[in-house]
């Protein structure tokens, strides 16, 4: 990475983490390996201009059938995520934060985040973060938001619930046999990584971040 700018170093570091399958998702590994399929944004200061830029990127990437990954290298703690990222997003028109019901270990709570694509459709956002309250599969080197701003473009997905899309709706470029094989391997690996600490992969589908309960109740008061 010699000669790269700091933002390029961050992007390459995260891309390498994804490519190596550290999240357990082989679809993510394949997507990250193709630079044309992801629009990255590194945000050092979270203000109105940066969030406006992020929203423009999500819209533009969705139109180009790309995934958006926003990286926030300055955020280091659950409280940082709540106060500096989720709170300002939750106060903007096209984002929605909500408490996810369910049992989370170590006195934690789940927070869901959605991005409104249009009047009829929202996209479920995935969060990544480098702290222990997060599920094992989501412990990336940086705090990130992973957003799909497109539509139902996965031809192999059986159920297409009206009004909601997520990362599973990305186009894969695979035939049916290849898709089924990657899905089976991904499911097995995610289940393995969910054993210690014990996590529910099904519950985590609706969760962007797992944070200490006190952080959620204090730092996100009035947003959830």
N, C-alpha and C positions, 0 to 999 in steps of 0.2 A: 504493500500500500504506500510505498515511498512516493512522495511528491503529490499525494492527494490532499485536497482541502479537508478541513475538519468535518464538514457535512458529508463529504464523500466517504470518509473513513467510517463514520457512523452508519451510513447506508450499506456499505460493503460488509461491515461487521454483522449487521442484522440480517442481510441477505444470506450470508454464510451460515448463520445460525438456523435459518429456515431451510436452506438447501440441504443441510445435514440431517434433516428430519427430527430435530430436537423437540419440536412441538408434538411429535407423534403422528402428524398428519402428512401423509405422502402426497396428497394433492397440493398442500402448501409448499412442500419441497419442490415439486415439479413447476409450480407457478413461479416461485422465487428464482428458479434457475433460468427463467426466460425474462430478461429485462424488459421486453416489449409488452409484457402482460401486467406490469405493476407500475403505478405512478407513486413515487416516494416524495415525501416532504419532511424535512427536518426543521423543527420549530424550537428555537432557543428562548424566545420570549413570547408568552401567550397573551396577546392583546387583541383588540378588535381587528387590526389589519391582518394579523396572522390567521385568525379564525375565518375572516372573509376569504383569504387566500385558500385555506383548507376547503371551504365549501365550494369554491370555484373549481378546485382540483377534483373533488368528488364528482361534480357534475360533468366536467370535461372527460375524466377517466371513464365514467360510466358510458358516455357516448362513444368512447373508443373501445368499449368492452374490456377495460382494464380495472384491476383492483387498485384501491388507494390504501397506502400505508403511511400514516403520519407518525413521526418519531419525535419524542420529547425528552432529549437526553439530560435536561436540567432537573427533571422531576426524580426525586430519590426515595420518597416515602409514601405510604398510603394517604397521609394527610395532604401531601403535595398534590396527589392525584385528585382528591376530593375538592380541595379549595382552589387549586390553580387550573384544573382542567374540567372536571365534571360540573362544578358550580357554574362557571361562565357558559359552558355548553348548554346546560339545562335552562338557562335564561334566554337562550336564542330561539328564534321561531321554528327552525327546522329540526331541532334536537329534542329528545325527551329522555329524561332519567326516571327510573322507577325502582322501587325495592322489589327484589325477587323473593317470593315466599319459598321457604325450604329450610332444611337443617344444614348449617354450615359449621365446620369444626372450629374450635378455639375461639368461641365467642365472636364469630365473624358474621357478616351479612353480605348478601349478593346484591349488586347493583346492575340493572340492565340499562342499556343505552340504545336508542334507535335514531336513525336519520330519515327524515321524510323525503322520499324521492319525488312524489307528487301528491295530489290530493287524495289519491286512492291507495298509495303503497308506501310502506315504511321498510327500511332495511335494518336488520339486527346487527349491531356493531360488536366486534370482538376486541377485547382489551388484552394487552400483554404488559407485564411489569416485572421488575427484578426484586421482588420481595416475597417472603415466605408465606404470607396469607394467600397468595395466588395459587391456583391449582398447578401441579407440577408441569403440565403441558404448556402453561401460559407464562412460565418464568423466563422471559427473554432478557437480553442484556439491557434493554431500554423500555421505558413506558411507551406504548404504541397504541394507536387506534387502527383497526383494520376494517375497511368499509367497502362494501360492494354497492356501487351506485347504479348498477344496471337492472335488468329485469330477470325473467325466468329463462335463462339461457343454457341450462343444463338439460339436454334432451333425455338424459338417462334417469333423471329424478322422477320418481313415480308420483308422489303427492305434490301438488302445487297450491298450497293454501292461499286463497285470494287475499290480497292486501299486505302480505308480508314476504319479503325475500331475505336471503342471508348468503353466507359464503358458499353454501352448498349449491347455490343457483348459478355460480360462475360456469362459463363454458370450459370444458376440459380438453377438448381436442382428441378424446379417446373413443375407440369403438366400444360397443357394449361389453365385450369380453374383457377388454383392458380396464374399463371403468369398474366392473364388478371385482376384478382382482385387486385393484388399488383400494377400493372401498373396504374389502375384506381385510386387507393388511392394515389399513388405517384403523379400523374398528378394533382389531386385535391389539394393536400397539397402544392405542388410547386406553383401552381397558387395563392393560398391564401397568401403564403409568398412573392409573387412578387408584392403585391398591394402597400405596403408602405415600402420603396420608390418604385415607379412604375418601374418594370423591365420587360423585354421581355424574357420569358423562351426560346423561339425559338432562339433569337439572342444569348443568353448566351451559347447555345450548342457549339459554336465555340470559346468561350472565356475561357482562363485560368485565367487571372487576369484583373480586372478593376482598373486602376491606374489614378492618376491625369494627365491630358494632358501634363503639363509642365515636369513631370517626364519622360513620354514616349518620348517626343521630345528631351529632354536633355540627360537623362541617357541611352537611348537606341539608340542614334544616331549612325548610321553605322551598327546596328544589324538588325533593321527592314527593 
